[in-house]
Amino acid sequence: MAGKVVTFTDDNFNELVLKSDKPVLVDFWAVWCGPCKAIAPSIEELSDELDGKAVIGKLDVDHNPEISMKYGIMSIPTLLVFKNGEIVDKLVGSAPKATINSKLAAHLPA
């Protein structure tokens, strides 16, 4: 079964991201954001490729201001990699899939 991009919200963020036993990639995005749309296919592909190894999801900044403010998201897309509830890597702006993958892969179990 292919991976699924998870929808993170202010309500489920603690449970799905901070308490995850796997590394988590959070894509902070918005419907009106062009670069966010540009990286969406890469996010979906990584979700399939890393299924079972990492949790990959998106958080709509317009509908989830609490988490966006907590992590100081000023421009989107911003990708944060969490491990054991802590931010271990960050990528701001559009990036190729290989770059996103290398940021996440560095935190996957061998």
C-alpha positions as CSV (number, residue, x, y, z in Angstrom):
1,M,0.0,0.0,0.0
2,A,1.3,3.4,-0.9
3,G,2.0,6.1,1.7
4,K,-0.4,8.9,2.3
5,V,0.3,12.5,2.9
6,V,-1.1,13.3,6.3
7,T,-3.1,16.4,7.0
8,F,-1.7,18.1,10.1
9,T,-3.8,20.6,12.1
10,D,-3.5,22.6,15.3
11,D,-5.6,19.9,16.9
12,N,-3.6,16.8,15.8
13,F,-0.1,18.2,15.6
14,N,1.1,17.1,19.1
15,E,-0.2,13.6,18.6
16,L,0.9,13.0,15.0
17,V,4.1,15.0,14.9
18,L,5.6,15.5,18.4
19,K,4.7,12.1,19.7
20,S,5.7,10.2,16.5
21,D,8.2,7.4,16.8
22,K,9.3,8.1,13.2
23,P,10.9,11.2,11.7
24,V,8.2,13.6,10.5
25,L,8.3,16.0,7.5
26,V,5.9,18.9,7.9
27,D,5.1,20.9,4.8
28,F,3.7,24.3,5.8
29,W,1.7,25.5,2.8
30,A,-1.4,27.4,1.6
31,V,-3.8,27.0,-1.3
32,W,-2.7,30.4,-2.9
33,C,1.0,29.6,-2.7
34,G,2.6,28.8,-6.1
35,P,5.9,27.3,-4.9
36,C,3.8,25.2,-2.4
37,K,1.9,23.7,-5.4
38,A,5.2,23.2,-7.2
39,I,6.7,21.0,-4.5
40,A,3.4,19.1,-3.8
41,P,4.2,16.2,-6.2
42,S,7.6,15.7,-4.6
43,I,6.0,15.5,-1.2
44,E,3.5,12.9,-2.4
45,E,6.2,10.9,-4.1
46,L,8.3,10.9,-0.9
47,S,5.3,9.8,1.1
48,D,5.1,6.7,-1.2
49,E,8.8,6.0,-1.2
50,L,9.3,6.4,2.6
51,D,6.1,4.8,3.6
52,G,6.6,3.1,7.0
53,K,9.9,4.9,7.6
54,A,8.7,8.4,8.0
55,V,5.5,10.4,8.4
56,I,5.0,13.0,5.7
57,G,2.3,15.6,5.9
58,K,1.1,19.1,5.2
59,L,-0.2,21.9,7.4
60,D,-2.3,24.6,5.9
61,V,-1.0,27.9,7.5
62,D,-4.3,29.7,6.8
63,H,-6.4,27.2,8.7
64,N,-3.9,26.4,11.5
65,P,-2.5,29.7,12.8
66,E,-1.5,28.3,16.2
67,I,1.1,25.8,15.0
68,S,2.3,28.2,12.3
69,M,2.9,30.9,14.9
70,K,4.5,28.5,17.4
71,Y,7.2,27.6,14.9
72,G,7.6,31.1,13.5
73,I,6.6,30.3,10.0
74,M,7.1,33.5,8.0
75,S,7.3,32.3,4.5
76,I,6.0,29.3,2.7
77,P,6.7,26.7,1.7
78,T,8.6,25.9,4.9
79,L,9.5,22.3,5.5
80,L,10.4,21.2,9.0
81,V,11.8,17.8,9.9
82,F,10.9,16.6,13.4
83,K,12.5,13.7,15.3
84,N,11.5,12.8,18.9
85,G,9.4,16.0,19.0
86,E,12.3,18.3,18.1
87,I,13.0,20.2,14.9
88,V,16.2,18.6,13.4
89,D,16.1,20.3,10.0
90,K,14.5,23.1,8.1
91,L,14.1,24.1,4.5
92,V,12.5,27.4,3.4
93,G,11.2,27.9,-0.1
94,S,10.8,25.6,-3.1
95,A,13.4,22.9,-3.4
96,P,13.9,19.9,-5.7
97,K,12.7,16.5,-4.5
98,A,16.3,15.3,-4.0
99,T,17.1,18.1,-1.6
100,I,13.9,17.4,0.4
101,N,14.7,13.7,0.5
102,S,18.3,14.3,1.7
103,K,17.1,16.5,4.5
104,L,14.7,13.7,5.7
105,A,16.9,10.8,4.9
106,A,19.6,12.1,7.2
107,H,17.2,11.3,10.1
108,L,15.9,7.9,9.1
109,P,17.1,4.8,10.9
110,A,19.8,3.0,9.0
